[in-house]
Amino acid sequence: MHGIFKATAAAAAFFIASPLWAQGETSSSQTSGQETPADSARLDAAAGTIDHLFPLGTYERMMRGTMDKVMDSMLSSLGAMTMDDLAGASAVKQDAVPEEGAPQTLADYSRAADSHFDERMRISTRVMMDEMVTLMTSMEPEIREALTKIYARKFTVDQLNEMNSFFATDTGAAFARDYMMVFVDPEMMESMMGLVPEMMRAMPDIMQKVEAATAHLPPPTSAEEHEDDSDGRAADEF
């Protein structure tokens, strides 16, 4: 059970990077066929834009304090899930879940197995968060460089200068300052967490469609079978 909680904590911390990737994908789909190679003037203008939208220290600002509350909320929601919920998400038949265990939540099972579960999870998530802040902060220069190239490729010098002029105003500066913070706003994260039960209910149907779509493929071989096949092929070569 601890592994489920820790994996969720790590995934949640890494999730905050997704707005940048989604932004790149969305922008690419919207401007496909309209891009031209970026020259130095566009790169210079784009660098100014990224200074406003994604200055150094953005990830630490996103993750310190705000993400602590988000993590607590996410782990609390996960802990409230019952074995019935997990069975539905993994397409396990409901009659395979012990009745005496069905009403209990993941957190109940974890606390029964570990009397220090709550404190252990609190410490673990804080340590993981601190390490993720360090990791993501170390990546910021490369991310800023990539964003600069993306913006330079997708927008003209005039467009970038107009953005920068807007960001120089009080309203523009306020928008740029909280542009990334919106994605980790507690209200946004609460809304996302509200979708988890619906996603869990949809998972069995999704897995059935995956199985149907891959039904024409031979079943994967086990490690032992793969090793036997390799040995057999090597023997044939001799």
C-alpha positions in Angstrom: 0.0 0.0 0.0 2.8 2.4 0.8 4.1 2.0 -2.8 0.8 3.2 -4.2 0.8 6.3 -2.0 4.5 7.1 -2.8 4.1 6.5 -6.5 1.1 8.9 -6.5 3.0 11.5 -4.6 5.9 11.4 -7.1 3.5 11.5 -10.1 1.7 14.4 -8.6 4.9 16.4 -8.2 6.0 15.7 -11.7 2.6 16.5 -13.1 3.2 20.2 -12.7 5.5 20.2 -15.6 2.7 19.1 -17.9 1.3 22.6 -18.7 4.5 23.4 -20.5 4.4 20.3 -22.7 0.7 20.7 -23.3 1.3 24.3 -24.3 3.8 23.2 -26.8 1.6 20.5 -28.3 -1.4 22.9 -28.5 0.5 25.7 -30.0 2.0 23.3 -32.6 -1.4 22.0 -33.7 -2.8 25.5 -34.0 -0.1 26.9 -36.1 0.9 23.9 -38.2 2.1 25.1 -41.6 2.6 28.7 -40.5 5.9 28.4 -38.8 9.2 29.8 -40.2 12.7 29.4 -38.9 13.5 31.7 -36.0 16.2 34.3 -36.6 18.2 36.1 -33.9 15.7 39.0 -33.7 12.8 36.6 -33.0 14.9 34.7 -30.5 15.8 37.9 -28.6 12.2 39.0 -28.5 11.1 35.5 -27.4 13.7 35.5 -24.6 12.1 38.6 -23.2 8.7 36.9 -23.4 9.9 33.9 -21.5 11.5 36.1 -18.9 8.0 37.4 -18.1 6.1 34.1 -18.4 8.7 31.6 -17.0 11.5 33.4 -15.0 14.1 31.4 -13.2 12.6 30.1 -9.9 9.2 29.4 -11.4 9.2 25.7 -10.4 10.2 26.4 -6.8 7.4 29.1 -6.6 4.9 26.6 -8.0 5.9 23.7 -5.7 6.7 25.4 -2.4 3.7 25.7 -0.2 1.0 25.3 -2.9 2.0 21.8 -3.9 2.3 20.7 -0.2 -1.5 21.4 0.1 -2.2 19.8 -3.2 -0.2 16.7 -2.2 -2.1 16.4 1.1 -5.4 16.6 -0.8 -4.4 14.1 -3.4 -3.1 11.5 -0.9 -6.2 12.1 1.3 -8.4 11.3 -1.7 -6.4 8.2 -2.6 -6.5 7.0 1.0 -10.3 7.3 1.0 -10.6 4.8 -1.9 -12.0 1.4 -1.0 -10.9 -2.0 -2.2 -14.1 -2.0 -4.3 -12.9 1.2 -6.0 -9.6 -0.4 -6.8 -11.2 -3.6 -8.1 -13.3 -1.6 -10.5 -10.4 0.3 -11.8 -8.3 -2.8 -12.4 -11.2 -4.8 -13.9 -11.1 -7.3 -11.0 -14.4 -9.0 -10.4 -16.2 -7.6 -7.4 -16.8 -11.1 -6.0 -13.0 -11.5 -5.8 -12.8 -8.7 -3.2 -13.2 -10.1 0.4 -16.5 -8.7 1.8 -15.0 -8.0 5.2 -12.3 -5.8 3.5 -14.6 -4.1 1.0 -15.8 -1.2 3.3 -12.2 -0.4 4.4 -10.2 2.3 2.6 -6.6 2.1 1.5 -5.6 4.3 4.4 -7.3 1.9 6.8 -5.4 -1.0 5.5 -2.1 0.9 5.6 -2.7 2.1 9.2 -3.4 -1.5 10.2 -0.1 -2.6 8.8 1.9 0.4 10.0 1.0 2.3 13.1 3.2 5.2 11.9 1.7 5.3 8.4 0.4 8.9 8.6 3.7 10.3 9.9 5.7 8.2 7.5 3.7 9.4 4.5 3.9 13.1 5.7 7.7 12.8 6.0 8.0 10.9 2.7 6.0 13.3 0.7 7.9 16.3 2.1 11.3 14.7 1.3 10.1 13.8 -2.2 8.8 17.3 -2.7 12.1 18.9 -1.7 14.0 16.6 -4.0 11.5 17.3 -6.9 12.0 21.1 -6.3 15.8 20.7 -6.7 15.4 18.4 -9.7 12.9 20.6 -11.6 14.8 23.8 -10.7 18.0 22.3 -12.2 16.1 21.7 -15.4 14.8 25.3 -15.7 17.6 26.7 -18.0 17.0 24.0 -20.6 13.2 24.4 -20.3 13.5 28.2 -20.7 15.8 27.7 -23.8 13.3 25.3 -25.3 10.4 27.7 -24.7 12.3 30.6 -26.2 12.9 28.6 -29.4 9.2 27.5 -29.5 7.9 31.1 -29.1 10.4 32.4 -31.6 9.3 29.8 -34.1 5.6 30.3 -33.6 5.4 34.1 -33.3 6.7 37.0 -35.3 8.9 39.7 -33.8 6.0 42.1 -33.9 3.8 39.7 -32.1 6.4 39.0 -29.5 7.1 42.7 -29.0 3.4 43.3 -28.5 3.3 40.6 -25.8 6.3 42.1 -24.1 4.8 45.6 -24.2 1.7 44.2 -22.6 3.7 42.4 -19.9 5.4 45.7 -19.1 2.1 47.1 -18.0 0.6 46.6 -14.5 -2.1 44.3 -15.9 0.3 42.4 -18.1 2.8 41.9 -15.3 0.1 40.6 -13.0 -1.0 38.1 -15.7 2.6 36.9 -16.4 3.4 36.6 -12.7 0.5 34.1 -12.1 0.5 32.5 -15.5 2.0 29.3 -14.4 0.6 29.4 -10.8 -2.9 28.9 -12.2 -2.1 25.3 -13.0 -1.3 24.5 -9.3 -4.0 26.7 -7.8 -5.9 24.6 -5.1 -9.2 25.2 -6.9 -7.7 23.8 -10.2 -6.2 20.8 -8.4 -9.4 20.2 -6.5 -11.3 20.2 -9.8 -8.8 17.7 -11.3 -9.0 15.4 -8.2 -12.8 15.4 -8.6 -12.3 13.7 -11.9 -10.5 10.7 -10.3 -13.6 8.7 -9.4 -14.9 9.1 -12.9 -11.6 8.0 -14.4 -11.6 5.0 -12.1 -15.1 4.0 -13.2 -14.1 4.4 -16.9 -10.9 2.3 -16.6 -12.4 -1.2 -17.0 -14.1 -0.2 -20.3 -10.8 1.5 -21.5 -8.8 -1.7 -20.7 -11.4 -3.8 -22.6 -10.9 -1.6 -25.6 -7.2 -1.8 -25.3 -7.4 -5.6 -25.2 -9.7 -5.7 -28.2 -7.4 -3.4 -30.2 -4.4 -5.6 -29.5 -6.2 -9.0 -29.7 -4.5 -9.7 -33.1 -1.0 -9.6 -31.5 0.6 -12.7 -30.1 0.8 -12.8 -26.3 4.0 -11.4 -24.8 6.6 -14.0 -23.9 7.9 -14.3 -20.4 11.5 -13.6 -19.5 12.1 -17.4 -19.3 10.6 -18.1 -22.7 12.6 -15.2 -24.2 15.8 -16.7 -22.7 15.0 -20.2 -24.0 14.3 -18.8 -27.5 17.6 -16.9 -27.5 19.5 -20.1 -26.4 17.7 -22.0 -29.1 18.7 -19.5 -31.8 22.3 -19.5 -30.6 22.4 -23.3 -30.8 21.0 -23.3 -34.3 23.7 -20.9 -35.4 26.3 -23.4 -34.4 
